[in-house]
Amino acid sequence: MNPSAPGTLDLDKLFAARLQAARARPYLATALFALHPVASRQVSTMAVDPHWRCYVSPAFVDRTPVEELAGVWVHEVSHLLRDHHGRSDRVARERGLSGPGERLRMNIAADLEINDDVFGDGLVRPEGAVEPRSLMLPEGQLLEDYLRQFRLGPRLQHLAWLDCGSGADGLERAWDLGPDGAHGLSAQERDAVRFRVAQGINGRPGSAPRGWRRWAEEAFQPPQPWRELLGAAVRSATSGPGVGEDYTYGRPARRSAGVPGAVLPSLRRRPPRVCVVIDTSASVSDAELGGALREVAAITRAVGGRRDLITVLSCDAAARFVAPLCRDEGIGLVGGGGTDLRTGFAKALRTRPRPDALVVLTDGRTPWPSTRPPCRTVVGLFPRQHTSRPGDDEDDPEYVPDSPPEWARVVVIGSPAPGAR
């Protein structure tokens, strides 16, 4: 291969690296070959935009071995497959984050999510790639989780150069060609690429790391308006007045000055706690239980990714156990009998500290509490068709359950048209 002229992009070397990346990670081949390279002297290494263009520094390609370039190809396309730009924008809105410093932090967090299991097995780790262990952080977490666990400071100065582009953190760059520029993919084409990659991973799950298998399982699900409704309902339940408020003597109230000899507590705001009650009765299918586990992950994101604030309780005719959430694949669901979620409500409200919000995932074939719980309640309802007359026994095919009570916010899960009240 003849070397390229100084200052021009050596496409032969770049494409050889892409081919090596596709051989090392065949399940990502569709995405790797959908990414269009654009020569740019404004980027220091390689960077992507949300429209699937990869901006490449000619000098970087010249000085970097093909083996390392293959790793960079996989790293950059991973940002796009995992929708890091869209997720970073959502986090920025929800947490009030702004400015280039916060976007750099998002880029680092996105890299941590990717790099914990992307290298090895035929893929060389590029020089300077940041991994969770280098920051003394746990592996296997998501961008949203990592963002809470580190801040920029002197120990991260060596990462100031890091810039994977707007495709990694959602902030538009000067070199971006924008939605109307050449060689960009449409929204439909981007979705098609993700779908093909997810198909490949699900078809041969043993060939992909756990992080990619988790991504493929979620990406394979078609977009559902109800999922946004459920997240919005949970956020609303956990952000209302009085939720997460408590008194503390750690910081005396300002009005203490007006009451000599007395120390008055001040009102503090703490992160809201959520208890998820999952209906495990015989009338709930295995597929719906699998969907319930995915919703637990979505509920966790809705409250800012704090897994330590989520507890999960499985319940049929009796409440089984309350367990803190570590990760969704570790939740044990026990049941299979009749349904009486009143026991689940009662047990959830006896947990300490008491939850600020209850989320109940059920098919609705249950008696409901006669009184309103002392915390906000969201019901995720698996849809059922009831066309016959009401009966008294849920085992009777003519049984029609009572509707959830008026005090619960209801979201119908999996319905073609969003349903909520």
C-alpha positions in Angstrom: 0.0 0.0 0.0 1.5 3.3 -1.0 1.5 5.9 1.7 -0.9 8.8 1.3 0.3 12.3 0.6 1.0 14.4 3.7 -2.2 15.9 5.1 -4.6 13.7 3.1 -6.6 10.9 4.7 -5.2 7.4 4.1 -8.4 5.7 3.2 -6.7 2.4 2.4 -5.3 2.2 6.0 -8.6 3.4 7.5 -10.7 0.9 5.6 -8.3 -1.9 6.4 -8.8 -1.1 10.0 -12.6 -1.1 9.6 -12.4 -4.6 7.9 -10.3 -5.8 10.9 -12.9 -4.4 13.3 -15.7 -6.2 11.4 -13.8 -9.5 11.5 -13.2 -9.1 15.3 -16.9 -8.0 16.0 -19.0 -9.5 13.1 -22.3 -8.6 14.9 -21.3 -4.9 14.5 -20.4 -5.1 10.8 -23.7 -3.6 9.5 -23.1 -0.5 11.7 -19.4 -0.2 10.9 -20.0 -0.2 7.1 -22.9 2.3 7.5 -20.6 4.9 9.1 -19.3 7.3 6.5 -15.8 8.7 7.1 -15.1 12.5 6.5 -11.6 13.9 6.6 -11.3 16.7 9.1 -8.3 18.5 10.6 -10.4 20.0 13.3 -10.7 16.7 15.2 -7.8 15.2 17.1 -8.6 11.6 16.5 -12.0 10.3 15.3 -15.4 11.7 16.2 -19.0 11.0 15.2 -22.2 13.0 14.7 -25.8 11.8 15.3 -26.2 11.3 11.5 -23.6 8.6 11.3 -20.7 10.5 9.9 -17.2 9.8 11.3 -14.8 12.7 11.2 -11.3 11.5 11.0 -7.9 13.3 11.5 -5.5 12.4 8.7 -2.6 12.8 11.1 -4.1 10.5 13.6 -4.6 7.8 11.0 -1.0 8.2 9.8 0.5 7.7 13.3 -1.8 5.0 14.6 -1.4 1.3 13.9 -4.2 -0.5 12.0 -4.9 -2.7 15.1 -5.6 0.3 17.2 -7.6 2.0 14.5 -9.9 -1.0 14.5 -10.6 -0.5 18.2 -11.4 3.2 17.6 -13.8 2.2 14.8 -15.7 -0.1 17.2 -15.6 2.5 19.9 -17.1 5.3 17.8 -19.8 3.3 16.3 -20.8 2.1 19.8 -21.6 5.7 20.7 -24.2 5.8 17.9 -25.7 2.4 18.4 -26.2 3.1 22.1 -27.8 6.5 21.4 -25.4 8.4 23.6 -26.2 11.7 22.0 -30.0 11.4 22.7 -29.4 10.0 26.2 -26.9 12.8 27.1 -29.4 15.4 25.9 -32.1 13.8 28.1 -29.8 13.7 31.2 -28.8 17.4 30.6 -32.5 18.4 30.6 -33.5 16.3 33.6 -30.5 17.3 35.8 -30.0 20.8 34.6 -26.5 20.2 33.2 -25.0 22.7 30.8 -21.7 23.9 29.4 -18.7 22.2 27.8 -17.4 20.8 31.1 -20.6 18.8 31.7 -20.6 17.6 28.1 -17.0 16.4 28.6 -18.1 14.6 31.7 -20.9 13.0 29.6 -18.4 11.9 26.9 -16.2 10.3 29.6 -19.2 8.5 31.2 -20.3 7.3 27.7 -16.7 6.0 27.1 -16.8 4.2 30.5 -20.0 2.4 29.4 -18.4 1.2 26.2 -14.9 0.5 27.1 -15.4 -1.9 30.1 -15.9 -4.9 27.7 -15.3 -3.8 24.1 -11.6 -4.7 23.8 -9.7 -8.0 23.8 -10.6 -11.0 21.7 -9.0 -9.7 18.6 -9.5 -6.0 19.3 -6.6 -3.9 20.6 -7.3 -1.3 23.2 -6.4 2.1 21.7 -3.9 4.3 23.5 -5.6 6.6 26.0 -8.9 4.7 26.1 -10.5 5.4 29.5 -11.9 2.4 31.4 -13.9 2.2 34.7 -11.0 0.6 36.6 -8.7 3.5 35.7 -11.1 5.8 37.7 -11.7 3.2 40.4 -15.3 2.7 39.3 -17.3 -0.5 38.9 -17.8 -2.1 35.5 -21.0 -2.9 33.8 -22.9 0.3 34.4 -24.5 2.8 32.1 -23.7 6.4 31.2 -26.4 7.7 33.6 -24.9 5.7 36.5 -21.3 6.8 35.9 -22.3 10.5 35.7 -23.2 10.4 39.4 -19.9 8.9 40.5 -17.2 11.3 39.3 -16.5 15.0 38.8 -13.9 16.8 36.7 -10.8 17.7 38.6 -7.0 17.5 38.6 -7.0 13.7 38.4 -8.9 13.9 35.1 -6.9 16.6 33.5 -5.3 14.0 31.2 -8.7 13.5 29.6 -9.3 17.1 28.6 -8.4 16.2 25.0 -11.2 13.7 24.8 -13.8 14.5 22.1 -15.8 11.8 20.4 -18.1 14.4 18.8 -21.8 15.3 19.0 -22.6 11.6 18.5 -21.2 11.0 22.0 -22.6 13.8 24.1 -25.3 15.6 21.9 -23.5 19.0 21.7 -23.0 20.1 18.1 -19.5 20.7 16.9 -18.1 23.3 14.5 -17.1 20.5 12.1 -20.5 18.9 12.0 -22.2 18.8 8.6 -25.7 18.8 10.2 -28.8 17.0 9.2 -28.8 18.3 5.6 -25.2 17.6 4.9 -23.9 14.9 2.6 -23.7 11.2 3.5 -25.9 11.4 6.6 -28.4 8.6 7.4 -32.1 9.4 7.9 -33.8 8.5 11.1 -35.4 5.4 9.4 -32.0 4.3 8.1 -30.4 4.7 11.6 -33.2 2.6 13.1 -32.7 -0.1 10.5 -29.0 -0.3 11.3 -29.7 -0.7 15.0 -32.4 -3.3 14.3 -30.0 -5.4 12.1 -27.2 -5.2 14.7 -29.7 -6.2 17.5 -30.9 -9.1 15.3 -27.3 -10.3 14.9 -26.6 -10.2 18.6 -29.9 -11.9 19.6 -29.4 -14.6 16.9 -26.0 -15.5 18.4 -26.0 -14.2 22.0 -23.0 -16.2 23.0 -20.7 -14.2 20.7 -21.3 -10.8 22.3 -20.4 -9.4 25.7 -23.1 -8.9 28.4 -23.3 -5.2 27.8 -24.1 -5.7 24.1 -26.6 -8.4 24.9 -28.4 -6.1 27.3 -28.5 -3.4 24.6 -29.8 -5.7 21.9 -32.6 -7.0 24.1 -33.8 -3.4 24.8 -33.2 -2.2 21.2 -35.1 -5.1 19.7 -38.3 -3.8 21.4 -40.3 -1.5 19.1 -40.7 2.1 20.3 -43.7 2.3 22.6 -45.4 5.6 23.6 -46.5 4.0 26.9 -42.9 3.6 28.0 -42.5 7.4 27.9 -45.9 7.8 29.7 -44.8 5.4 32.4 -41.5 7.2 32.9 -43.3 10.6 33.0 -45.9 9.2 35.5 -43.1 8.0 37.8 -41.2 11.3 37.6 -44.4 13.2 38.4 -45.1 10.9 41.4 -41.6 11.4 42.8 -41.3 15.2 42.2 -44.6 16.4 43.8 -44.8 18.6 46.8 -43.9 16.8 50.0 -42.2 13.8 48.3 -38.8 13.1 49.8 -39.1 15.9 52.4 -38.1 15.4 55.9 -36.9 17.4 58.9 -33.3 17.4 60.1 -31.4 19.0 63.0 -28.2 18.8 61.0 -29.0 22.3 59.8 -31.2 24.3 62.2 -34.1 26.3 60.7 -33.5 30.0 60.2 -36.5 30.8 62.3 -34.6 29.3 65.3 -33.2 32.8 65.9 -36.7 34.0 66.7 -37.2 31.3 69.4 -34.4 31.8 72.0 -33.4 28.6 73.8 -34.9 26.3 71.1 -33.4 24.6 68.1 -35.9 24.1 65.3 -35.3 21.5 62.6 -35.1 22.6 58.9 -36.9 20.9 56.1 -34.6 19.0 53.7 -35.1 17.4 50.3 -33.8 13.9 49.9 -33.9 11.6 46.8 -37.3 9.9 46.5 -37.6 6.2 47.2 -39.7 3.9 44.9 -41.1 0.5 45.6 -42.1 -1.6 42.6 -44.7 -4.3 43.2 -44.7 -6.9 40.4 -47.8 -9.1 40.0 -46.5 -12.7 39.7 -49.8 -14.5 39.7 -50.7 -17.3 37.2 -52.7 -14.9 35.0 -49.5 -12.9 34.2 -47.5 -14.6 31.4 -43.7 -15.2 31.3 -43.4 -12.6 28.5 -45.2 -10.0 30.6 -42.9 -10.8 33.6 -39.9 -10.3 31.3 -41.5 -7.0 30.2 -41.9 -6.0 33.9 -38.2 -6.5 34.5 -37.4 -4.2 31.6 -39.8 -1.6 33.1 -37.9 -1.8 36.4 -34.8 -0.7 34.4 -36.9 2.1 32.8 -38.3 3.2 36.2 -34.7 3.4 37.5 -33.8 5.8 34.7 -36.9 7.8 35.4 -35.7 8.6 39.0 -32.1 9.5 37.8 -30.5 6.1 37.8 -30.2 5.6 41.6 -30.6 1.8 41.9 -30.1 2.1 45.6 -33.4 3.9 45.9 -35.5 1.2 44.2 -36.9 -1.9 45.9 -38.8 -4.7 44.2 -41.5 -6.9 45.6 -43.1 -9.9 43.9 -46.7 -10.6 44.9 -49.5 -13.0 43.9 -52.0 -13.8 46.7 -49.2 -13.1 49.2 -46.4 -10.6 49.2 -43.1 -12.6 48.8 -40.1 -10.5 49.6 -38.8 -6.9 49.2 -35.3 -6.7 47.8 -33.1 -3.7 46.9 -32.4 -3.4 43.2 -28.9 -4.1 42.1 -29.5 -4.8 38.4 -32.6 -6.1 36.5 -31.2 -9.5 35.7 -30.7 -10.2 39.4 -34.4 -9.8 40.5 -36.1 -13.1 41.6 -39.8 -13.2 40.8 -41.7 -15.8 42.9 -45.4 -16.6 42.6 -47.8 -18.3 40.3 -51.0 -18.5 42.5 -54.0 -16.3 42.7 -53.9 -12.5 42.9 -54.4 -10.1 45.8 -52.2 -7.1 45.5 -53.6 -5.6 48.7 -50.9 -7.7 50.5 -48.3 -6.2 48.2 -49.4 -2.7 49.0 -49.4 -3.4 52.7 -45.9 -5.0 52.7 -44.5 -2.2 50.6 -45.8 0.4 53.0 -44.2 -1.4 55.9 -40.7 -1.3 54.4 -38.2 1.1 56.1 -37.5 3.7 55.0 -41.1 4.0 53.6 -41.3 4.6 49.9 -42.3 7.9 48.5 -44.0 6.3 45.5 -45.4 2.9 44.6 -45.3 1.5 41.1 -47.5 -1.6 40.5 -47.1 -3.7 37.4 -50.1 -6.0 37.0 -52.8 -7.3 34.7 -55.4 -5.8 37.0 -57.1 -9.1 38.0 -56.9 -8.2 41.7 -58.8 -6.6 44.5 -57.5 -3.1 45.2 -57.0 -1.4 48.6 -60.1 0.3 49.9 -58.2 3.4 51.1 -55.7 5.5 49.3 -52.0 4.8 50.3 -50.1 7.6 52.0 -47.8 7.9 48.9 -48.4 8.5 45.2 -49.2 5.3 43.2 -48.6 4.5 39.5 -50.2 1.4 38.0 -48.6 -0.1 34.9 -51.5 -2.2 33.5 -50.9 -5.2 31.2 -53.8 -5.0 28.8 -56.6 -7.6 28.8 -59.7 -8.0 26.6 -62.9 -8.3 28.7 -66.0 -8.8 26.6 -68.1 -11.0 28.8 -70.3 -10.4 31.8 -68.7 -9.8 35.2 -68.1 -12.8 37.5 -66.9 -13.3 41.0 -63.9 -15.6 40.4 -60.8 -14.6 38.5 -60.4 -18.2 37.3 -63.8 -17.9 35.7 -63.4 -16.9 32.0 -66.3 -14.4 32.5 -64.5 -12.7 35.3 -64.1 -8.9 34.8 -61.8 -7.2 37.3 -62.4 -3.9 38.9 -60.7 -1.0 37.4 -57.7 0.5 39.3 -58.9 3.1 41.8 -59.2 6.7 40.9 -56.3 7.7 43.2 -53.8 5.7 41.0 -52.1 7.1 37.9 -52.7 4.4 35.3 -50.6 3.6 32.2 -51.6 0.8 29.9 -48.5 -1.2 29.0 -47.9 -2.3 25.4 -51.1 -0.8 24.0 -50.9 0.5 20.4 -52.3 3.8 21.4 -51.0 5.4 24.6 -53.4 5.1 27.5 -53.2 7.0 30.8 -55.3 8.8 33.1 
